[in-house]
């Protein structure tokens, strides 16, 4: 299937791509920007996020922040992560490896077992934050089961099901989720031997942010990726913007993690 460029370069906070099922959403273009020796395209992306933020207004009274303001804040954080990748090229290659795994072997296995006569229909269902759920669960599980790796697939499958239920995402067959996890896990497990647990966690978290069509609408990405990544890959202005649009508890945990800064 030919993959539309507008999914890879998506600027809107939505994905309904039946060609990739969301597995190539955003992140391939983000890596292209990070690899570009010229900073021009990255600066253009930053200028866009700054302009989008400037167009929004702080909430008044008891009203919460607008969707546009939340989206602009997460875009600001995403641009920071791309800039961070410029200085950390090894992580770019690790993200490429994991992303190719999802968009290749994993999606093919799902097509084979669940695609039937219309694989695009199944793929479209995966665009509802499935891949970012998978990456966040992997990042959390890697730390939790670093000494019991054989238990990881069961943990990740259960974590995805629970997360999707809590956030009222479209339900997916447990067998489909388990197959995606098993197919992704074996190659990813071998990466721990070469890159280490911390690096692989960071890889999964950054890819989760880049692949997520709307981090401002996905609590798992906010808590499992943006929160830990804020400690090492974001400018203060992006942290401040996120603080303005995310719940007080998230802000408290961010500042607590930063040592009360």
Buried (B, 14 or more C-beta within 10 A) or exposed (E): EEBBEEBBBBEEBEBEBBBBBBBBBBBBBBBEBBEEEEEEBBEEBBEBBBEBBEEBEEEEEEEEBBBBBBBBBBBBBBBBBBBBBBEBEEBBBBBBBBBBBBBEBBBEBBBEBBBEEEBEEBBBBBBBBBBBBBBBBBBBBBEBBEEEEEEBBBBBBBBBBEBBEEBEBEEBEEEBBBBBBBBBBEBBBEBBEEBEEEBBBBBBBBBBBBBBBBBBBBBBBBBBBBBBBBEEBBBEBBBEBBBBBBEEEBBEBBBEEEEEE
